[in-house]
Amino acid sequence: MASRSDNEVDVEVLVIGAGVVGIYALYRAIEAGFTARTLEAGDDVGGVWYWNRYPAARFDSESYTYGYLFSKELFDDWKWEEEFATQPEIERYLNHVVDRFDLRRHIQTGQRVVSARWDDDGNRWEVTTGTGETVRARWVISATGGLSVPHYPEIEGLEDFQGEGHHTGAWPHEPLDFAGKRVAIIGNGPSGGQILPAISDIAAQVDLYQRTPTWTTPLNNAPMTEEKRAWLSENFDQVVQTLTQSPTGFMHPPAGKFSTDDTPEQRQAFYEQIWKAPGFGKLTSNYYDMTTNREVNLEFCDFLANKIRSIVADPVTAERLIPTDHLFGAKRPPFIAGYFESFNKPNVSLISLRQTPFVRVDATGIETTEGHRDYDIIVYATGFDFGTGALTRMGVVGRDGLDLSTDWEDGPSDFAGFSAHRLPNFFFPGGPHGAGGGNYPRYSQDQIDWISDTLVYAREHGFDRFEPTAEHEEAWMTMVATLAPLSIFSAEHSHYYGANVVGKPRKFLLNPGGRGKLHEMLGEMTATESFGGALASSDERVGV
C-alpha cells in the first residue's frame, strides 16, 4: 500500500520544451493554479524559432494567425512588422510573451531530457536531464514538437568535410559569412528554398542539390500596415472565432465554387489569382475540389509548370524543377519569394540527384557520379525526423515497460495525437497524428486547451491519473488508417510518412481527420463516465 509521502512530487505539471506549444502549455497550467515548471534543451525559449535561425527563415502562416490568441491585450500590443514575420522577430515575440506573463522564472534552460520513467507505485513521472537533475511530476506535457530533431542526409563522409557544415534546424547563433564563398545547399524544401535567394547575391557560387522537385509557389509577403493592424484589433473576436473553428486554422477566404463552375478560360484566370494569393491560400482559397478531383489538380499543376518555365531561363533546369511524381498539395508545398528566379543568376546551379547521385562528402567538398565540387560551406536543408523523433530519443518508459524507443519502431500508436495507452499522465501535443496539415499552432492550441481543461476537471473530481484505454487508442488509429489514403498529404515518399529518414517505417504521421475528427472523438470520450475509464484515482487503485 502506497503512503501519501510516496506520492510526493516536486511539481504538479512538468512541461518539456519552451517553444510555441510549450510556452502556451506552461501559461495554461499556471493560470489554472498548478505548480508548473518547464525544461528546455536550448539556452533560451523559442523552440523551432530558436534553433532555425538561418538566413530568411520566416513564417509561411500569417504572423497574426500563428501567434497566441488567448489575450487581446497581447494581440494588440505586439506590432507585427510583416504579414509573414522573419525568425528574429518571431524569437523576440516569444520572449516578449514569456516576460509579459512572468513565465521565465518557471523555465529552466539548458536542460535536455534524457530519461522519463513512470513510477507506478508513486503515480508520478521521474524526469532526468543531461545535467543530472531529476524532477518528479504528476503530469508531463512533452511539447517537443515534430520539427525538433534535425535529420542529416545519409551520405558517406559527412564528418570528413573540413569546411563549415550546418543544418538549417541547428543553425549557429553567430551570423555566417557567405560573402565570396562556394556554397552547397542539400535539400529544396522550405528551408533550402528560403536560404537560396537569401545568399545567392553574396556567395561566389551556390549549388542546390535536389532529390525531388517540389511545387514551390510565391509567398507574396507584404509589410503589415496600420490599417490592417487596426482592422484585426477591431475584429479580434471574429478573428479568434475564424481561426479556432476553421478546419485549416487560417483566415483565407474560400473560393466559394467548384472547378466545374468555371469555363476552362475562367479557370486559368482563377489560377492567376491563386498564384498571387498569400502563403497557404494556394490551397485554402483554391477550388473546393482541388484536393479531391485529380483532373483539376493536374490542370493546376500544368499551370504551375508553365509558370516555372516562364521564369527559369534555362529549359533543362526548368524541367528539372517541375515535379512529376506528385500532385499539388500531396507533399507540403513551400511558399518562397524569388526561388525560381535565383536559378537565372550565373553563380547558381541546380544539381539533380536523380541524374547524378551522391557518392560521398570529403574534406574539400561533394562528389557525385558527375564529378567533384569544392565548397567552403555545406548547408544541410534536409528536414527533420518528423513526428516521433524527439519522443523516441527521450528515454520515455511508461507503464508495464512501454518503451517508446522500441514500441514505436514500426510506427507510433496513440490517441488524439497527444496521448497513448500505457503512458499515464503523459501528453505530447504536436506529436504524431496531432496536426492535420493546417496552421500548426491552432491545432496544438486545441490540444493544450483540452489537456488543461482535463487536468482541472481531474483535480476537481478527485482524479489524479489519465490514460486512454486500449479501445480509445484502437479507435483513433483505425480512423487514421481509414482516412489517411484520402488525405491531401498522401504522397508516401514525403516526410509525413517518415520517408525522408532511411529505415523509418512508412506510416502516416498526420491526423487525416483534421480538427473535426479530433473534436468529435474527444467529445465522445468526455461524454462518458470518467472519460470512458481514462480517468482514475490512485487512492482507489492502491486502496488508500
N, C-alpha and C positions, 0 to 999 in steps of 0.2 A: 504494500500500500504506500503510495507516494504521500509525503508530507507537504505542507504549504511551502516550507523552505526549499524543498526540492524543485518547486515550480518557479522559483525566483528568476527574474530576468533583469538585464541591465537596461533594456529599453523595450517598450511595447512594440513599436514599429521600426524596423530597420530597412532603409531604402539603399539599394546598391545602384550607384550611378547618379551623377548630377547633371544629366543632360536635360533636354526639353521635358521629357516624361518624368524623370526622377525629381526635378525641381517641383513639378506640379504635385507629384505624389507626396513629397515632404510637406508642401504647403497644406494640402488637404488633411494630412494626418495631424499636424499641429493645430489647424483650425478646428478639428474635431475633438481636441483635448487629449490626444495621445502623447505620451513621451515618444520622441522620434529622433533618429539620427540617420545621416547619410554617409556612406563610404564611397569615395570617388577615387578611381585609379590615377587620374590626371592631377596636375598641380593646381588646377583651378576648375571652375564649373564650365559647362557648355556642352559636354558630351561630343557628339559628332562635329559640332561647331567649334570645339576646342582643338580637336585633332586635325580636322580637314581645313587647313589654312593656306592651301596652295593658291597661286595667283588666279583671280577671277572666280573663286569658289563663291557661290551665291545660291539663294533660294530659286526654285522654279515653281513654287507656290507663292501667290501674292503674300507680301510680308504680313499684312494685317489679318490674313486668313490663317497664317501659320502660327502667329503669336497667341498669347493667352487671352481668354475671353471671360475669365471669372471676375474681373474688376473693370468697370467702366472708367474709373479714375486712372488705372494703369493704361487702359486702351487710349485714353485721351492724352496722357502726359508724355507718352513716347511718340516722338515725331519721326516716323519712318522717312528716310531720305529718298528711297526709290520704291517703285512697285515691287521689285524683286531685289531685296537687300543683299549686300555682299557680306562675306564672312566677318570682317572686322566689326561691322555694325551689329550683326546678329550676336556676336560674342559680347559686345557692350550691352545689348538689350538684356541678355540672360543674366549678366552680372547686375544690371540695374534691378531686375525683378528680385533677385536674391537679396540685395541690400534693402530694397524698398519694403520688403515684408520680413526683414530681420531673420533671414534663414541661414545666413552664413555661419552663425555660431553653432548650428546643428550639423554642419558639414565638415567631415574630415577628408582632406585631400591627400594624395599620395598613398592611398590605401587600396591596393588591388586585392580583391578577394581571391584566395587560393583554395578555400575549403568552406563548404556549408553543409553541415551534417545535422540531421533531425534527431533530437533526443526524445524518444517516445515516452519514456518514464517522466521526464520533466516537462513534456508538452511544449517544447521550445526548439529553436534553431541555435546552433553554435557556429558562428561565422568567424573564420580566421583570415587575416590579411597577410600579405607578404612580409610585413614588418613584425609579424608575430603576435599582433593584437587579436584577441578573441572577444567577440560580442555575443551575448546571449539575448535572443529576441523572441517574443511571442509570435510576431508576424514578420515576414520578409517580403518586400516588394523589390524584385530584381528588375530594375529599369535599365538594363544593359543594351536593349535595342537590337535590331537586326543588322546594323551597319557599324559595328564596333570592333570587328576582328579583320584587319586588312588581309587580303589574300594576294600572295605573290605568285607570279606565273611559274609553272613547272618547267623551268629551263635550266639545263646544266650550267654550272659555273657562276651563278649569281654572286656568290661570295668572293669570286676571284676579281671582280671589277675594282680597279684602283681609283676610278674617278668617284664622283658623288652619285649615289643611288638613293632615291627616296620614293616611298609610296605616298600617293595623294592622301590616304587615310591616316598617315602618321608623319605629317609634314613638319620640318624643323621650325622652331619659333623665330629663329633669326632669318631675315629675308635672304633668299637665294639669288645670287647674281647670275643672270642668264646672258648678260651682255657679251657678245662676241663668242659665245660658247656653242659647241656642237652638242645637240640635244636629241635624245631618243625618247619618244613617248610610246609606251607599250599600253595599248588599250584605247578604245574610241567610244566608251560610254560617256555618261555625263561629265565625269571629272576630266578624262582625257580630252573630250571635246571642248570643255571650258578653258583648259590651260593652253591649248594650241593657239587660238587667236591672241591670247594674252601675252605670249612670249615671241610670236613669230616676227614681230617687227624689231626685236632687240637681239635675238640669238643669231649667230652666224649661219647655223643650219639646224633645221628641225625635221626629223623623220618620224612620222606617225606610223607605228606598226599596228595594222588592223587584221584581226582574225575574221570577224563577221561584221559587215556593214549594218548600220542602224538607221532607222527613219528619223534622222535629226531634222528639226524644224526651228525657225527663229523664235527666240524667247519673246521678242517685242516688248522689251522693258521701257520704262519711262520714269522721269522724276515724279515724286509724289507732290502733287500741287496742294496749295492751301485750300482750294475749292474741294478737292477730293477728301482731304482730312476733315473739313467741316461737314461734308455730307455723311461721312462714316460716323462721326460723333453724333450728329442729329438723328441718325437712323441706327444707332447702336443695337437696340432691341431687335430690329428687323435683321440686321447683320448676324447677330448671335443665333436667331431662330433659323435663318437660312443655313448657316454653317453647321449647326448641330442637328439639323434634320435632313439636309441634303445627303443623298446616297454617296456622293463623292467628297463632301466637305469643302466644296468650292462655291463661289458666288457667280460663276459664269452662267449667263442666260442660255437656256436650252434652245436648240434650233426651232423647236415647235413644229417640226414636219419630218416626214419620211422622204427618202430619196425619190420615191415614186411620185411624190407631189410636184416634182420639178421635171422640166424637159432636160435633155442632155446639155443643151446650151445653158440653161439656168443652173444646172449642177456645176458646170465649170466656173460660172460666175460666183457661185456659193463657195466653191473650194478656194477661190482667190480671197474671199472674206476670211475663211478659216485660216489660211496661210498667215494672215495678218492678226489673228486672234492672239491674246496673251497666253503664254505657257500651256497649261493643260487644257485650255479652251479648244485646242485642236481636237481633243477627244470629247470633252464635256459639252461643247456647243456644236458638235457635228450632227449630222443626220441621226435620228433615233435608231435607224437600222445599220449604222456604220459598223457596229461591233457584232452584228448578227447576220448581215447579208454579205456573203462572200463577194458577190459581183460588184456591189457598190464599194466595198473596201478595196477591191482590185482596181476599180476606176480611180479612187482617190490615190492609191499607190502609183498609178500611171501618171497622175497629175504631179505628184511629188517627184517622181523620177524625171519628168520633163523639167521641173524646177531645178533639180540638181544639174542636169545637162545644160541648162541656160546660164547657170552661174559658173560652173567649173570649165575653164577654157580647154583643158586637155581632154579629149574624148575618152581616152583609155582610163585616165584617173576617174573621170565622171562615172563610167560604167562600173568601176570597182567600188565606188561609194554607194551604189544602189543595191539595196537588199533584194535577194532573190529567194530567200528561204523562209520568210515570214511576212504576214500582213501587217499593216499599220496598227500598232497597239498590242500585238501579240508579245512583244518584248517591250520593256519600259522605254519609251521614246525620249531621247534627250532634247531639251529646248535650249538652244545656244545661239548667241549672236555672232555672226562672222565666221562660222565654222567652215562652210564650203568655200567662202571667199579666200580663206587662208591658203588653199591649195593653188591659187593663182600666183602666189608670191614665189620668186625664183629660188628662195632658200628653204622652201617647204616641199617635202616629198611624202607620198603615200607608199608604204610598203605592204603589199598584200601577203599575209602569211598563208593564204590558200595557195598562192602561186609559188612562194619562196618561204618555206617553213624555217623556224629557228633550228640552228644546230647547237649553239652554245653562246654563253657570255664569257668573255675572257678579261684579262687585265685591262685592255685598252678599248673594248667595245663589244659589238654584237656580230656574230657570224650567222648568216642564213645560208640556204642552199645556193643563193645567188652570189655570195661572197661576204667579205668582212667590211665593217664600217667602224671607224674610230669615233668615240664620244667622250665628252667631258662630263656630261650629266645624263643619267638614265632616270626617267620618271616612270614609276610603275602605277599606271592608272587601271589596275586590274580588279577593282572592286573588293568585295568582302565575302567572308564565309557567312552568307546571309541566313538570318532566321535563328539558327541554332548555335552558331559559332561561339558566342560568349558563354552561353549556358552550359555547353558541354565541356568547356575548358575551366570551369569554376569549381570543380570538385563537389558538385551537388549530389548528396546522398540522402534519399528520403526514407520513407517507412518501408520496412521489410526488405531493406537492401537495394531499393531502387537507385541505380547509379546512372545519371544522365549520360555520362561519357560512354557507357556501353549499351544502356537500354534504348538509346536513340540512334544506335549505329545504323539501323535500317530505316531511319526517318522518325520524326517526332510524333508522339501521340499525346493529345491534350484535350482540354475542354475550354471552349470560348476563346482560345488563343492566348490565355493568360494563366491557366491553372491545369493541374493534372492529378489523376488518381495516384495515390501513394506519395504525393507531395503536400502533406497537410500544412496549411498556413503559409504557403509559398506561392507567390504570384509573379508572373513575368510579362507585364504589359508590353506590347510592341514586339513580342516574340513570335515564334512560328504560328501561322494561322491567325495572327492578330489583325493585320491590316487587310483591306480589301482592294488595294490598288488606288486609293484616293489620297486625300490630303492627310498625311501620316499623323500629325498631332491631333487631328479631330477624332480619328479612330482611337488613339491612345487616351484622349480625354474621356471618351465613353467608358473605357476600361477602368481608368483610375477612379472616375466618379462611382462606378458600380462597386469597385473594391472598397472604397472609403465608406460608402453607404452601408455595405455589408459588415464592415468592422464595427461601425456604430451600432447597427442592429444586433450584432452578436453580443456586444458589451451590454446593451440594454436588456437583452433577453437571457443572459446567463450562459451564453456560448463562448467558448474560447478555442474552438477548433473548426476549421473549414477545410473540407477535402471533397472534391467532386467524386461521385461514385463511379464504378466501372461502367455503369449504364449511361451516366451522363457523358463520359468520355467517348463511349462507343457511338452514341447518337451524334455527337459533334463530328467525329471522324468519318462517320457514314455520310453526313452532309457534305464534308469536304470532298470525299471521293466521288460522290454523285454529281456535284456541281462543278468540280474542277475542269472537266472537259468542256464545259460551257463558258468558262471564264475568258474574258478578252485577253488575259495574260496567259495564253495557252501554249506558248512555244516551249516545248520540253527541253530545248537546248539553252534556256535562259537561266539566270541566277535565281529566278523564282522557283525553279526546280532543283537548285543546287548544282546545275550543270557546269558552272564555272570552276568548280573545285574537283580536281581529279580524285576519284574514289568515293565521292559523296553520293549517297543514294539519290536517284531521281524521284523525288517526292515533292508534290506541290506544297509550297510554303506560305501561301496567302490564304485569306478567308474568301472563298469564291461566292459565299452568300452575302457578303457585304454587311453594312450596318444593319440592314433589315433583318437578316437572319440572326445576327448577334443579339439584337434586342429581343427578337422573338424567343430564342432559346433561353436567354437569361430570364425573361419574363415567365416562361414556363417553370423554370427552377424556383424562382422566388414565390410563385403562386402556390407552392406545395408546402406542407408542414415541415419545418426545419430544413427548408430548401431541398426537399426530397432526400433527406438523410445526409446532406453535405455539411450541415452544421451540427455540432455536438458539444457536450460539456465534458471536460477531462475529469471533473469531480465525479460525475456519474460513471464515467468509463472505468476509473480506478477504485470506485466505491468509497470515496472520501465523504 
